[in-house]
Amino acid sequence: MYELCSAGENSYYIQSPAKIGVIKLDDENVCLIDSGSDKDAGRKVKKILDENGWRLTAIYNTHSHADHIGGNQYLQNQYRCKIYAPCIECDFINHPILEPTFLYGGFVPNELKHKFLLAKESNAQPLEESKLPDGMSIINLPGHFFNMAGYRTCDDVIFLADCLSSKETLEKYQISFIYDIAEYLNTLEAVKQMDAKLFIPSHAEPTHNIRPLAQINIDKVYEIADIIINICKSPSTFEKLLQSLFEFYKLNMSFEQYALIGSTVRSYLSWLKSDGRIKASFENNELIWISQL
């Protein structure tokens, strides 16, 4: 873990729980794609950079989830480097309490105030193409979160952030966090059409052919949708639906899982309601979901 791996002449990644891109700008300077989960990750990144005689000039965050920005504060303090992030992701990075607040939907209980959901503040600026190094470009990857972005490097390596998960991760956790289901599916269909010398997802192994894994992730979305529709053949409250999903997939409830999976299930319900496959109604002051199929 935290091993520097070559991906191209000037492109590298650090093998870590959420892969970190390292782009060599010249003999002395590099930029990062994401920064890891916390201060300890930042220290390990700095050790790698120091061993290679590299100075960090900028961090390009893919999105604002804590496991991708947790090293920002430490590295920015060490190098005085710039940090860039797309659109609303920038606001979440500058005010990280927004992430657990958004997930929970109210004032955050202490059980959600930990490094996996609440990163340290850093000073990020809005991402623009003009801020990128020569030969690097932005790839819009909405769906997993508001304005998530990937990056194509000058070596034709694409960093895909969290737009898909490994087959093993899907089998273990079953329901991955998604903010916008329709956009997520659109992103995966677009990813299936991409060509590159190498694809590097944050939570799956690098590959030269991303299509099979993208399809596995698409299939999982439709599987979950079908299960929700089936459960809602009998009128169901959100809480009952969530309990049924946890029982179906043999998951264990916790504050963190309630926030992450609960938010995702609400996104599924909004998507299915917009498509006319699920109807919502209020009965006896309860919001009831019922399948239309």
N, C-alpha and C positions, 0 to 999 in steps of 0.2 A: 504494500500500500504506500502511496505517495512516492511512486517511482516515475521518473521522467521517461517518456516513450516517444520515439520519433514517429511523425506522421507525414513528413515531407522534408524538403530541403530546409525550410525555415519554419515549419509547423510542428509543434509537439503537443502532447497532452500529459497531464499528471494523473496517473491511475489513483483514484480516490473515490469515496462514496458517491460524489457527484463530480464527474471528470472536469478538470480545469485545463483550458487551452493555454498554451504558451506560444506566442508568435514572435519570432526573432526579427527585429527591425533593422539591426545592423550588428556589428561585432560586440557592441556594449549594451544595447537597449532592447528591451522586450515589452510586450503588452500581454495582458491576461484576458482570457474569456472565462468569467466567473472567478470566485476566490475561495470556494470551500465553505464549510459549515460554521466555523468559529475561529477564535483567536489562535487556537492550537493548530488548526489547518493553515492559517496565515503564517505561523512560525515555520511550519514544514515547507511551505512554498518558498519563503524567504531563504531557507537553508539551501534549497535546490538552486535558486537564482544565484546566491553567493558562491556556491561551489562552481558554477559555470562563469562567474565573473560578469553577470548580467545585472543591469539596473532596470527597475520597473518604472515605466513612464505612464501607463494607463491601464485601467481595468474596464473591460466592456462586459457589462452584465447582460445575460440573456433575459432574465426576469427577476422579480423581487423576492422569490421564496428564500427563506432563511438559509437553506443548505447550499444556496448559490451565492449569497452575499455575506455570509457570516465572517469571512476573512477580510472584508473590505476595510473596516475601521483600522485594524492592526496594520495592514499593508499601506494604507493611505498615510497613517502616522509615521511609518518607517521611511517611506519613499516620497511623501508629498505628491503622490501620483494623482492624475485625474481619474474620475470614475464617470462612466457614461451608461445610461440605461434608457430604453424606449418609453416614451410617453408616460402614462400613469404609473408604470413600473418605477420610474424615477421618484415619484412622490412616496411610494411605499418604502423605497430604500432610504429616503431621507427621514421618514417617519415610520419605522418598522412596527410600531404598535398597531398600525393599520391592518397588518396581515392577520394576527389572531382575532382582532376585533371584527374584521370582515368574515372570517370563518365562523365565529361563534354567533355573530349577529347582535352583539350587545357588549356591555362592559365585560372585560375579559377576566374569568376566574383564574386564580393562581395556578391551577393545574395546566393552563395553556401558556404560561409565561416561562417558557424554557427555550433553549437555543435552537431547537428544531422548528420553532414557530416564531420566535422573537429574536431577531438578530440585533447587534449593536448598530447604532446610527452611524452613517457615513455621509459624506458630502458628494452627492451625485448630480450630474448635469444631464439635460435632455440629449438623447442620442440623435446625431445627424450624420448623413453620409460624409459631410465635409470634415468630420472629426475622426474618420477612420484612417488607418495607415494606407498607403498606396497598395493597390491590389486586393484590398479586403472589402467585402460588400455585405450588406444586411439582407437577411432573408426573413420576411414576416411569417411568424408561426403562431397565430392566435388560436385560442381554444383552451389550452391547459391553464393559461391565465390571461389577463386582459390584453396585453400587447407584447407577449413573448416574442423574442427574435432569435434567429440563428445567425451564423456568420460563415461566409465562404472566404477562405484565405487565398493568398496568391499562389499557393501550391495546389489549388482546387480540392482542398479539404473542407468539408462542411461540418460544423458543429451544430447539432440539432437540438440541444437543450433537452427539455422534458416532453417533446411532442410525441414520444413513444417510450414504452417500457420493454424490458426484456421478457421473453416468454416465461422465464423462471419467476420473475417478479410478479407478473400477472397471475401465475398459478399460485403463488404464495399469498398475495394480498387481494387478488380478485378485482376489487373496485379501486381504480386509480383516481386521484383527484383530477377533476375536469371542471372548468368554470363555464364554458360555453360548448355544449355538445355539438351543435351544428357546425360551428367554426372549427372545432377539433377534427371532425370528420373531413371537412373541406381541406384542412391542413394536411391530414394524412393522405388524402387522395393526391394532393399536389406533391407531397414528398415522394410518393410512388413513381412520379414522372421525372424525378430529378436524376441527373447523372453527375458523378463526381469521382475523383480518384479514391476518396475515402470518406465515409460517413462516421461521425463520432457522436452518438447519443450520450447524454449525461449518465444514463442508468442502464446501458446495455453495451455490449462489446462493439468495438469498431468493426465496420464491414464495408466491403466494396459494393455490395448489393443490398440496398435497404428495403426493396419491395416486399419480400416475404414477411419481414418483421412488421412493416407498416400494415400489411393485411391482417396479421394476427391481432394487432391492436384495434383495427376496425371491427373485426369479427367479435372481439370482446365487448365493444360498445353495444353492438346489436344484440348480443347475448343478454347483457344486463337489461337492456330496454325490454326485451321479450319477457324476462322474469318479472319486471315491474308491472308490465301490462297484465300478466297472468295473475299476480297477487291482487291487483286492483279489479279483477273480475268480481270480487266481493268488495263492496265499498270499504275504504280504508282511510284512517287518519295517517298523517305523515309518520308519527311515532310508531304506529303499528306496522306500517310498510317498512320502516327502517329496521325494526326488530325482525321482521320476516326475512329481510335480505341478509341480516347477520346470521340468522339461523340457517338459511339456505346454504350460505358459503362457509358456515362454521367459523365465523369471526368472533372475536371477543371485544365487547364494548368497553371503551374508556373515554375520558374527556376528549383526548386527542382524536380518537377514531370517530366519536360522535360529531366533532367539529368538521373533520376532513371529509368523511364519507357522507355525513349529513348534508353538508354543503353541496357535494356532488350529486346526491340523490335529488335535492331540490332543483338542481340544474337539469337533470333528466326529466323531472316532472314538467318543468317549464317547456322543454323541447317537445315532449310528447303531447302536451296540451296545445302548443302552437300548431302541431301537425294533425290535431284532431283525433289522436289515438287515446287520449285520456281527458276526462272532463272533471272540473272542479266545481263543488257546490258547498254551501254552508247549511248545515243542519244542526239544530240545537246548539248553536254557537260553536260548532266544530267545522273545520275545513276538511271536506271529504273528497277523496280521489276515487274515480271509478272508470274502468276501462270502457272505451267506446267500441271495441272490437269483439 
